[in-house]
Amino acid sequence: MECDNLPIGPEIYGEILQGCLYRRLLSQGEQIHARIVKNGAFFYKNEYIETKLLIFYAKCDCLDVAEGLFLRQCKPNVYSWAAMIGLRSRLGVHSKALRGFCDMLEAGEFPDNFVIPNALKASSALRWVFIGKGIHGYAWKMGFASCVYVLSSLVDFYGKCGASADARNVFEEMPERNVVSWNSMLVAYVHNGLDEEALELFYDMRIELVEPTRVSVASILTASANLEAFDEGIQGHAIAILRGLELDNILGSSIINFYCKVGLIGEAEIIFDHMVDRDVVTWNLLVSGYLQDGQIEKALNTCRQMRKQKLKFDSVTLSSITMASAYSRKLELGKAAHGYSIRNGLESDQTVTCSIIDLYASCGRIGHARKVFDTASSRDLVLWNTMISGYAHHGMSGEAFKLFYEMQLEGLPPNVVSWNSIILGFLRNGQVTEAKDMFSQMQLTKVNPNLTTWSTLISGLTQNGCAHETINHYGRMEEVGLRLYPAIIVAVLLACNSLVSLHYGRVIHGQITKLGLLASISVATSLIDMIRVHGWKRHLRVPVVRPISTTQRQRIKLRFHAIHEVRAGAHANCTLPTALFVRSPALPVSSSKLPHPWFNKVSDPS
């Protein structure tokens, strides 16, 4: 048109910029911008063209250029404000996004249903609940109470800020809901650890005949993995197949995580092999699954494959392998991981540092662990607890106690893990009186003893020959209403072995039967030992229920492969029956093996 000397108006430039924006052609858009400036002030000062240019650069994530154009506008319109607030929110400049939202209100412009969700997104990222609630009130005042897009953003905001009850209130008040609304509520529940509620909501979603998306299925798979709810998870996988959902990184990782959590590593491998694109998170999940299942060589080969795929180990990979090295006492392997973390700038990561300290402490190199602790760039409560726990497990109660008070001088109040480690340290060193004193001090604080605290104390008292003290603390634990579990019962049964009277043993036996703990192999074995010690032979026939048999595992595999026989193409557009996702009791399928480590050896960090 320019070659033919045909006049070009602002609308033509606007349409060309829109075409460049649609295909994300940044270079061509910049050439159009240069042509506009060359053609004079009539064009580059035109409000329509200014707005189009601003939106173009904002959508292309060019923050500096977009801000320069925005500042040159005499009176930005609602589209310019929306573009800038959306850009800042998308790029993670959340405080500037909220500042822009406030400036927009002060300038007399009214935010639309695109601006408000971006402001809510910035508020949730900063955890500024009071700001988000103010935006909530403003949205209601401006008549957005029936806008599904705004209401879904409110559900997402409250969910990310930990206010799942408020999120559910907004969800229930919505006049109409689309799949985005349901997904926002599902993600909110999973994000806040309300996995059972997430499964219930997904069931309601199917009743309402809302077709699930990848986000829906990924959410319920995560919830099923956390609960080890086999039936719900396998049905979620079936829905993904029937709907023909693509195995992208999010959905594929969720399915792999689920099968690893329930101990079906072979099925996780099948999903991994069918994924077209795999990121570091996906590889990490498979490595962790192998380590949890004790498949050492496969974990090693997976790490090598990561290297061949030009993928770098991140903090999660290193932490998993270093922790596995600690479990199996493979010091050289852990040193190699430590060296890798130093060379790749990951030694400042708190998770990696904690796993390295735990490695050296577990392998008896407590001095090395202390050096890593002292050279840490920053020390949070978890890091302090890891070092205190290392001292405690070596019976170095004096060093643990000293570090315990140094931590408090640094302004970090101890949590239940800190107290548990100190009590363990004293008991390991045979200092029963000091351990009981620390337990009493703990009860005077705001930190309540948990199951681990009681288990540590009761087991430690038993190992130190304090049978009567064990029985007394067991009675106190019952009084506070805590759930009994096998480790505590075993410790109490061992204490009963050293007592002359059979009264306590008979009482414990009755409680074991009442609570259904005879299914635990450790409890049943300890009970038989106690009965043999006291000659209580007529009670020797104690039933033992194995966790899962080979036949059951084969049936599970058959169900898995039966699902894969369904062809996604034939059912991609059909409406699934609600009976495909039904509530049923979870089948606990998990490996009892400790993780084992393997890592490509690099070099000794020392």
Secondary structure, DSSP 8 states (H G I E B T S, - for coil): -TTTT----HHHHHHHHHHHHHTT-HHHHHHHHHHHHHT-HHHHT-HHHHHHHHHHHHHTT-HHHHHHHHHH-SS--HHHHHHHHHHHHHTT-HHHHHHHHHHHHHTT----TTHHHHHHHHHHHHT-HHHHHHHHHHHHHTT-TT-HHHHHHHHHHHHHTT-HHHHHHHHHH-SS--HHHHHHHHHHHHHTT-HHHHHHHHHHHHHTT----HHHHHHHHHHHHHHT-HHHHHHHHHHHHHTT----HHHHHHHHHHHHHTT-HHHHHHHHHH-S---HHHHHHHHHHHHHHT-HHHHHHHHHHHHHTT----HHHHHHHHHHHHHHT-HHHHHHHHHHHHHTT-TT-HHHHHHHHHHHHHTT-HHHHHHHHHT-S---HHHHHHHHHHHHHTT-HHHHHHHHHHHHHTT----HHHHHHHHHHHHHTT-HHHHHHHHHHHHHSS----HHHHHHHHHHHHHTT-HHHHHHHHHHHHHTT----HHHHHHHHHHHHT-S-SHHHHHHHHHHHHHTGGG-HHHHHHHHHHHHHHT-GGG-------S--HHHHHHHHHHHHHHHTS-HHHHTTS---GGGS-----------S-------------
